[in-house]
Amino acid sequence: MKTVIHKADTRGFANHGWLKSHHTFSFAGYQNPERMNFGMLRVLNDDVVQPKMGFGTHPHQNMEINLFP
């Protein structure tokens, strides 16, 4: 497997107040044609969500949202 390095300061960023998100691949307002996906992986975000805020139920199928403290 080929190793691909995406340095942190080259990622997209969105600040929605309650959500601060760094995007490794094209997502939402960050679009980079060279970073559309990696195999079956479509999104890899590093998010900070404010307490008592967050995401409601998502209708995604075969998707996973991992939360790390």
N, C-alpha and C positions, 0 to 999 in steps of 0.2 A: 504494500500500500504506500502511496506517495504521501509524504509529509508536507502539509501546507501551513505556513505560519502567517497569521494575521495579527499584527501588533496592535495593542490596545488603543493607541492614539490614532489608528486609521479607521476605527469603527464609526458608524453613524451614532447620533445621540438625539434623544427626544426628551424634553422636560415638560410634563403635563401637570406639574404642581404636585399632585398626589403620587405620580409615577415618574421616575427617572430611569431611562432605559438606554443601554448601549447595544447597538445592533451589529452583529458580526456579518450577517448576510443581509441583502436587500430586504427591507421590511418597513411598512408604513411610509413615512416621508423620505426615508433613506433609500436611494436606489443607486446601485452600482452594478452595471451589467456583468462585471467580472466576479461578482459575489451573489449569484442568484440562488445557489443551494450547494450542498455537498452530498452527493448521492441522494439518499432518501431524506436526509436532514434538510428541512426547509427554513427553520428559524433557530437561532441560538442567541438569545438576549440575556444580558446581565442587568436585572431590574432591581430597583429599590422602590418599595411600595410603602407609603405612609401608613401608620397604624390605623386600624378601623376603616381603612379604605381597601380597594382591591378590585379584583375581577369578579363579576357575577358568573353565573353558569355559562359555559361556552358550549356551543353546539358542535364542536369539533368531534370527529370520529378518528380513532387511531392516533390520537395526539396525547401528549403528556405534558403537564406543567409541574415542574419540581420546585418545591420551596425549600430554601436552605436558610436557617437562622443566621 
